[in-house]
Amino acid sequence: MSQTMKETAEDVAVRERVHQVTGQQIRAYIERAEQLEQEKAAIGDDLKAVFAEAKSQGYDPKILRRLIADRRRNADDVQSEQASLDLYRDALEQAA
């Protein structure tokens, strides 16, 4: 035999406060995420402008992006990869 307890006015008030607080927290997270998305878009626009400026000065944006990616990596890994790339190029040229 199961008994269900009747919800009191105080129970309802507590539940409503909890939902209100939870809703406020969710809204705060969403608003922070939206703000960050706007900042990210603005940064993307700034990066495009930098690469467009570099291109207008005769630099290849693709190569600049490659250099940026290489700078993020460990110098030893980049050096090792470059050595392997050079070795493969030499072998390919010898086969031609």
Chimera marker file (.cmm) of the C-alpha trace (Angstrom):
<marker_set name="trace">
<marker id="1" x="0.000" y="0.000" z="0.000" r="1" g="1" b="0" radius="0.5"/>
<marker id="2" x="1.702" y="3.167" z="-1.157" r="1" g="1" b="0" radius="0.5"/>
<marker id="3" x="0.933" y="6.489" z="0.281" r="1" g="1" b="0" radius="0.5"/>
<marker id="4" x="1.530" y="9.719" z="-1.542" r="1" g="1" b="0" radius="0.5"/>
<marker id="5" x="2.162" y="12.786" z="0.447" r="1" g="1" b="0" radius="0.5"/>
<marker id="6" x="0.177" y="15.841" z="-0.361" r="1" g="1" b="0" radius="0.5"/>
<marker id="7" x="2.275" y="18.731" z="-1.609" r="1" g="1" b="0" radius="0.5"/>
<marker id="8" x="2.000" y="21.696" z="0.678" r="1" g="1" b="0" radius="0.5"/>
<marker id="9" x="2.109" y="25.352" z="-0.297" r="1" g="1" b="0" radius="0.5"/>
<marker id="10" x="5.592" y="25.499" z="1.219" r="1" g="1" b="0" radius="0.5"/>
<marker id="11" x="6.693" y="22.559" z="-0.963" r="1" g="1" b="0" radius="0.5"/>
<marker id="12" x="5.385" y="24.336" z="-4.055" r="1" g="1" b="0" radius="0.5"/>
<marker id="13" x="7.231" y="27.540" z="-3.093" r="1" g="1" b="0" radius="0.5"/>
<marker id="14" x="10.513" y="25.671" z="-2.597" r="1" g="1" b="0" radius="0.5"/>
<marker id="15" x="10.138" y="23.887" z="-5.938" r="1" g="1" b="0" radius="0.5"/>
<marker id="16" x="9.412" y="27.168" z="-7.721" r="1" g="1" b="0" radius="0.5"/>
<marker id="17" x="12.475" y="28.828" z="-6.144" r="1" g="1" b="0" radius="0.5"/>
<marker id="18" x="14.645" y="25.922" z="-7.262" r="1" g="1" b="0" radius="0.5"/>
<marker id="19" x="13.304" y="26.162" z="-10.826" r="1" g="1" b="0" radius="0.5"/>
<marker id="20" x="13.836" y="29.928" z="-10.807" r="1" g="1" b="0" radius="0.5"/>
<marker id="21" x="17.455" y="29.572" z="-9.642" r="1" g="1" b="0" radius="0.5"/>
<marker id="22" x="18.117" y="26.779" z="-12.157" r="1" g="1" b="0" radius="0.5"/>
<marker id="23" x="16.603" y="28.864" z="-14.945" r="1" g="1" b="0" radius="0.5"/>
<marker id="24" x="18.738" y="31.844" z="-13.968" r="1" g="1" b="0" radius="0.5"/>
<marker id="25" x="21.879" y="29.691" z="-13.994" r="1" g="1" b="0" radius="0.5"/>
<marker id="26" x="20.993" y="28.256" z="-17.402" r="1" g="1" b="0" radius="0.5"/>
<marker id="27" x="20.361" y="31.765" z="-18.758" r="1" g="1" b="0" radius="0.5"/>
<marker id="28" x="23.735" y="32.922" z="-17.378" r="1" g="1" b="0" radius="0.5"/>
<marker id="29" x="25.556" y="30.025" z="-19.087" r="1" g="1" b="0" radius="0.5"/>
<marker id="30" x="23.790" y="30.681" z="-22.371" r="1" g="1" b="0" radius="0.5"/>
<marker id="31" x="24.519" y="34.408" z="-22.255" r="1" g="1" b="0" radius="0.5"/>
<marker id="32" x="28.203" y="33.771" z="-21.496" r="1" g="1" b="0" radius="0.5"/>
<marker id="33" x="28.428" y="31.290" z="-24.381" r="1" g="1" b="0" radius="0.5"/>
<marker id="34" x="26.717" y="33.743" z="-26.732" r="1" g="1" b="0" radius="0.5"/>
<marker id="35" x="29.164" y="36.479" z="-25.737" r="1" g="1" b="0" radius="0.5"/>
<marker id="36" x="32.118" y="34.179" z="-26.360" r="1" g="1" b="0" radius="0.5"/>
<marker id="37" x="30.701" y="33.222" z="-29.773" r="1" g="1" b="0" radius="0.5"/>
<marker id="38" x="30.510" y="36.915" z="-30.688" r="1" g="1" b="0" radius="0.5"/>
<marker id="39" x="34.089" y="37.464" z="-29.542" r="1" g="1" b="0" radius="0.5"/>
<marker id="40" x="35.209" y="34.397" z="-31.498" r="1" g="1" b="0" radius="0.5"/>
<marker id="41" x="33.556" y="35.752" z="-34.659" r="1" g="1" b="0" radius="0.5"/>
<marker id="42" x="35.241" y="39.128" z="-34.159" r="1" g="1" b="0" radius="0.5"/>
<marker id="43" x="38.626" y="37.441" z="-33.711" r="1" g="1" b="0" radius="0.5"/>
<marker id="44" x="38.006" y="35.429" z="-36.888" r="1" g="1" b="0" radius="0.5"/>
<marker id="45" x="37.330" y="38.658" z="-38.766" r="1" g="1" b="0" radius="0.5"/>
<marker id="46" x="40.531" y="40.158" z="-37.347" r="1" g="1" b="0" radius="0.5"/>
<marker id="47" x="42.550" y="37.127" z="-38.471" r="1" g="1" b="0" radius="0.5"/>
<marker id="48" x="41.112" y="37.380" z="-41.980" r="1" g="1" b="0" radius="0.5"/>
<marker id="49" x="42.162" y="41.027" z="-42.075" r="1" g="1" b="0" radius="0.5"/>
<marker id="50" x="45.714" y="40.175" z="-40.965" r="1" g="1" b="0" radius="0.5"/>
<marker id="51" x="46.089" y="37.519" z="-43.657" r="1" g="1" b="0" radius="0.5"/>
<marker id="52" x="44.547" y="39.806" z="-46.293" r="1" g="1" b="0" radius="0.5"/>
<marker id="53" x="47.034" y="42.513" z="-45.353" r="1" g="1" b="0" radius="0.5"/>
<marker id="54" x="49.929" y="40.056" z="-45.512" r="1" g="1" b="0" radius="0.5"/>
<marker id="55" x="48.721" y="38.853" z="-48.926" r="1" g="1" b="0" radius="0.5"/>
<marker id="56" x="48.537" y="42.430" z="-50.176" r="1" g="1" b="0" radius="0.5"/>
<marker id="57" x="52.207" y="42.779" z="-49.203" r="1" g="1" b="0" radius="0.5"/>
<marker id="58" x="53.112" y="39.716" z="-51.277" r="1" g="1" b="0" radius="0.5"/>
<marker id="59" x="53.165" y="37.046" z="-48.559" r="1" g="1" b="0" radius="0.5"/>
<marker id="60" x="51.421" y="33.711" z="-49.014" r="1" g="1" b="0" radius="0.5"/>
<marker id="61" x="48.769" y="33.272" z="-46.279" r="1" g="1" b="0" radius="0.5"/>
<marker id="62" x="48.902" y="29.487" z="-46.670" r="1" g="1" b="0" radius="0.5"/>
<marker id="63" x="52.601" y="29.492" z="-45.821" r="1" g="1" b="0" radius="0.5"/>
<marker id="64" x="52.058" y="31.901" z="-42.929" r="1" g="1" b="0" radius="0.5"/>
<marker id="65" x="49.383" y="29.578" z="-41.516" r="1" g="1" b="0" radius="0.5"/>
<marker id="66" x="51.793" y="26.670" z="-41.848" r="1" g="1" b="0" radius="0.5"/>
<marker id="67" x="54.464" y="28.589" z="-39.937" r="1" g="1" b="0" radius="0.5"/>
<marker id="68" x="51.969" y="29.396" z="-37.192" r="1" g="1" b="0" radius="0.5"/>
<marker id="69" x="50.999" y="25.728" z="-36.926" r="1" g="1" b="0" radius="0.5"/>
<marker id="70" x="54.664" y="24.714" z="-36.815" r="1" g="1" b="0" radius="0.5"/>
<marker id="71" x="55.369" y="27.224" z="-34.029" r="1" g="1" b="0" radius="0.5"/>
<marker id="72" x="52.679" y="25.563" z="-31.907" r="1" g="1" b="0" radius="0.5"/>
<marker id="73" x="54.401" y="22.212" z="-32.221" r="1" g="1" b="0" radius="0.5"/>
<marker id="74" x="57.470" y="20.880" z="-30.479" r="1" g="1" b="0" radius="0.5"/>
<marker id="75" x="60.606" y="22.072" z="-32.293" r="1" g="1" b="0" radius="0.5"/>
<marker id="76" x="62.102" y="18.573" z="-32.322" r="1" g="1" b="0" radius="0.5"/>
<marker id="77" x="58.971" y="17.147" z="-33.964" r="1" g="1" b="0" radius="0.5"/>
<marker id="78" x="59.040" y="19.843" z="-36.642" r="1" g="1" b="0" radius="0.5"/>
<marker id="79" x="62.725" y="19.252" z="-37.298" r="1" g="1" b="0" radius="0.5"/>
<marker id="80" x="62.234" y="15.482" z="-37.504" r="1" g="1" b="0" radius="0.5"/>
<marker id="81" x="59.311" y="15.854" z="-39.883" r="1" g="1" b="0" radius="0.5"/>
<marker id="82" x="61.271" y="18.288" z="-42.054" r="1" g="1" b="0" radius="0.5"/>
<marker id="83" x="64.231" y="15.888" z="-42.209" r="1" g="1" b="0" radius="0.5"/>
<marker id="84" x="61.932" y="13.046" z="-43.289" r="1" g="1" b="0" radius="0.5"/>
<marker id="85" x="60.271" y="15.272" z="-45.866" r="1" g="1" b="0" radius="0.5"/>
<marker id="86" x="63.663" y="16.247" z="-47.286" r="1" g="1" b="0" radius="0.5"/>
<marker id="87" x="64.739" y="12.598" z="-47.398" r="1" g="1" b="0" radius="0.5"/>
<marker id="88" x="61.575" y="11.590" z="-49.263" r="1" g="1" b="0" radius="0.5"/>
<marker id="89" x="61.971" y="14.476" z="-51.716" r="1" g="1" b="0" radius="0.5"/>
<marker id="90" x="65.555" y="13.472" z="-52.435" r="1" g="1" b="0" radius="0.5"/>
<marker id="91" x="64.503" y="9.859" z="-52.990" r="1" g="1" b="0" radius="0.5"/>
<marker id="92" x="61.710" y="10.963" z="-55.313" r="1" g="1" b="0" radius="0.5"/>
<marker id="93" x="64.090" y="13.147" z="-57.327" r="1" g="1" b="0" radius="0.5"/>
<marker id="94" x="66.597" y="10.278" z="-57.601" r="1" g="1" b="0" radius="0.5"/>
<marker id="95" x="63.857" y="7.989" z="-58.950" r="1" g="1" b="0" radius="0.5"/>
<marker id="96" x="62.876" y="10.464" z="-61.666" r="1" g="1" b="0" radius="0.5"/>
<link id1="1" id2="2" r="1" g="1" b="0" radius="0.2"/>
<link id1="2" id2="3" r="1" g="1" b="0" radius="0.2"/>
<link id1="3" id2="4" r="1" g="1" b="0" radius="0.2"/>
<link id1="4" id2="5" r="1" g="1" b="0" radius="0.2"/>
<link id1="5" id2="6" r="1" g="1" b="0" radius="0.2"/>
<link id1="6" id2="7" r="1" g="1" b="0" radius="0.2"/>
<link id1="7" id2="8" r="1" g="1" b="0" radius="0.2"/>
<link id1="8" id2="9" r="1" g="1" b="0" radius="0.2"/>
<link id1="9" id2="10" r="1" g="1" b="0" radius="0.2"/>
<link id1="10" id2="11" r="1" g="1" b="0" radius="0.2"/>
<link id1="11" id2="12" r="1" g="1" b="0" radius="0.2"/>
<link id1="12" id2="13" r="1" g="1" b="0" radius="0.2"/>
<link id1="13" id2="14" r="1" g="1" b="0" radius="0.2"/>
<link id1="14" id2="15" r="1" g="1" b="0" radius="0.2"/>
<link id1="15" id2="16" r="1" g="1" b="0" radius="0.2"/>
<link id1="16" id2="17" r="1" g="1" b="0" radius="0.2"/>
<link id1="17" id2="18" r="1" g="1" b="0" radius="0.2"/>
<link id1="18" id2="19" r="1" g="1" b="0" radius="0.2"/>
<link id1="19" id2="20" r="1" g="1" b="0" radius="0.2"/>
<link id1="20" id2="21" r="1" g="1" b="0" radius="0.2"/>
<link id1="21" id2="22" r="1" g="1" b="0" radius="0.2"/>
<link id1="22" id2="23" r="1" g="1" b="0" radius="0.2"/>
<link id1="23" id2="24" r="1" g="1" b="0" radius="0.2"/>
<link id1="24" id2="25" r="1" g="1" b="0" radius="0.2"/>
<link id1="25" id2="26" r="1" g="1" b="0" radius="0.2"/>
<link id1="26" id2="27" r="1" g="1" b="0" radius="0.2"/>
<link id1="27" id2="28" r="1" g="1" b="0" radius="0.2"/>
<link id1="28" id2="29" r="1" g="1" b="0" radius="0.2"/>
<link id1="29" id2="30" r="1" g="1" b="0" radius="0.2"/>
<link id1="30" id2="31" r="1" g="1" b="0" radius="0.2"/>
<link id1="31" id2="32" r="1" g="1" b="0" radius="0.2"/>
<link id1="32" id2="33" r="1" g="1" b="0" radius="0.2"/>
<link id1="33" id2="34" r="1" g="1" b="0" radius="0.2"/>
<link id1="34" id2="35" r="1" g="1" b="0" radius="0.2"/>
<link id1="35" id2="36" r="1" g="1" b="0" radius="0.2"/>
<link id1="36" id2="37" r="1" g="1" b="0" radius="0.2"/>
<link id1="37" id2="38" r="1" g="1" b="0" radius="0.2"/>
<link id1="38" id2="39" r="1" g="1" b="0" radius="0.2"/>
<link id1="39" id2="40" r="1" g="1" b="0" radius="0.2"/>
<link id1="40" id2="41" r="1" g="1" b="0" radius="0.2"/>
<link id1="41" id2="42" r="1" g="1" b="0" radius="0.2"/>
<link id1="42" id2="43" r="1" g="1" b="0" radius="0.2"/>
<link id1="43" id2="44" r="1" g="1" b="0" radius="0.2"/>
<link id1="44" id2="45" r="1" g="1" b="0" radius="0.2"/>
<link id1="45" id2="46" r="1" g="1" b="0" radius="0.2"/>
<link id1="46" id2="47" r="1" g="1" b="0" radius="0.2"/>
<link id1="47" id2="48" r="1" g="1" b="0" radius="0.2"/>
<link id1="48" id2="49" r="1" g="1" b="0" radius="0.2"/>
<link id1="49" id2="50" r="1" g="1" b="0" radius="0.2"/>
<link id1="50" id2="51" r="1" g="1" b="0" radius="0.2"/>
<link id1="51" id2="52" r="1" g="1" b="0" radius="0.2"/>
<link id1="52" id2="53" r="1" g="1" b="0" radius="0.2"/>
<link id1="53" id2="54" r="1" g="1" b="0" radius="0.2"/>
<link id1="54" id2="55" r="1" g="1" b="0" radius="0.2"/>
<link id1="55" id2="56" r="1" g="1" b="0" radius="0.2"/>
<link id1="56" id2="57" r="1" g="1" b="0" radius="0.2"/>
<link id1="57" id2="58" r="1" g="1" b="0" radius="0.2"/>
<link id1="58" id2="59" r="1" g="1" b="0" radius="0.2"/>
<link id1="59" id2="60" r="1" g="1" b="0" radius="0.2"/>
<link id1="60" id2="61" r="1" g="1" b="0" radius="0.2"/>
<link id1="61" id2="62" r="1" g="1" b="0" radius="0.2"/>
<link id1="62" id2="63" r="1" g="1" b="0" radius="0.2"/>
<link id1="63" id2="64" r="1" g="1" b="0" radius="0.2"/>
<link id1="64" id2="65" r="1" g="1" b="0" radius="0.2"/>
<link id1="65" id2="66" r="1" g="1" b="0" radius="0.2"/>
<link id1="66" id2="67" r="1" g="1" b="0" radius="0.2"/>
<link id1="67" id2="68" r="1" g="1" b="0" radius="0.2"/>
<link id1="68" id2="69" r="1" g="1" b="0" radius="0.2"/>
<link id1="69" id2="70" r="1" g="1" b="0" radius="0.2"/>
<link id1="70" id2="71" r="1" g="1" b="0" radius="0.2"/>
<link id1="71" id2="72" r="1" g="1" b="0" radius="0.2"/>
<link id1="72" id2="73" r="1" g="1" b="0" radius="0.2"/>
<link id1="73" id2="74" r="1" g="1" b="0" radius="0.2"/>
<link id1="74" id2="75" r="1" g="1" b="0" radius="0.2"/>
<link id1="75" id2="76" r="1" g="1" b="0" radius="0.2"/>
<link id1="76" id2="77" r="1" g="1" b="0" radius="0.2"/>
<link id1="77" id2="78" r="1" g="1" b="0" radius="0.2"/>
<link id1="78" id2="79" r="1" g="1" b="0" radius="0.2"/>
<link id1="79" id2="80" r="1" g="1" b="0" radius="0.2"/>
<link id1="80" id2="81" r="1" g="1" b="0" radius="0.2"/>
<link id1="81" id2="82" r="1" g="1" b="0" radius="0.2"/>
<link id1="82" id2="83" r="1" g="1" b="0" radius="0.2"/>
<link id1="83" id2="84" r="1" g="1" b="0" radius="0.2"/>
<link id1="84" id2="85" r="1" g="1" b="0" radius="0.2"/>
<link id1="85" id2="86" r="1" g="1" b="0" radius="0.2"/>
<link id1="86" id2="87" r="1" g="1" b="0" radius="0.2"/>
<link id1="87" id2="88" r="1" g="1" b="0" radius="0.2"/>
<link id1="88" id2="89" r="1" g="1" b="0" radius="0.2"/>
<link id1="89" id2="90" r="1" g="1" b="0" radius="0.2"/>
<link id1="90" id2="91" r="1" g="1" b="0" radius="0.2"/>
<link id1="91" id2="92" r="1" g="1" b="0" radius="0.2"/>
<link id1="92" id2="93" r="1" g="1" b="0" radius="0.2"/>
<link id1="93" id2="94" r="1" g="1" b="0" radius="0.2"/>
<link id1="94" id2="95" r="1" g="1" b="0" radius="0.2"/>
<link id1="95" id2="96" r="1" g="1" b="0" radius="0.2"/>
</marker_set>
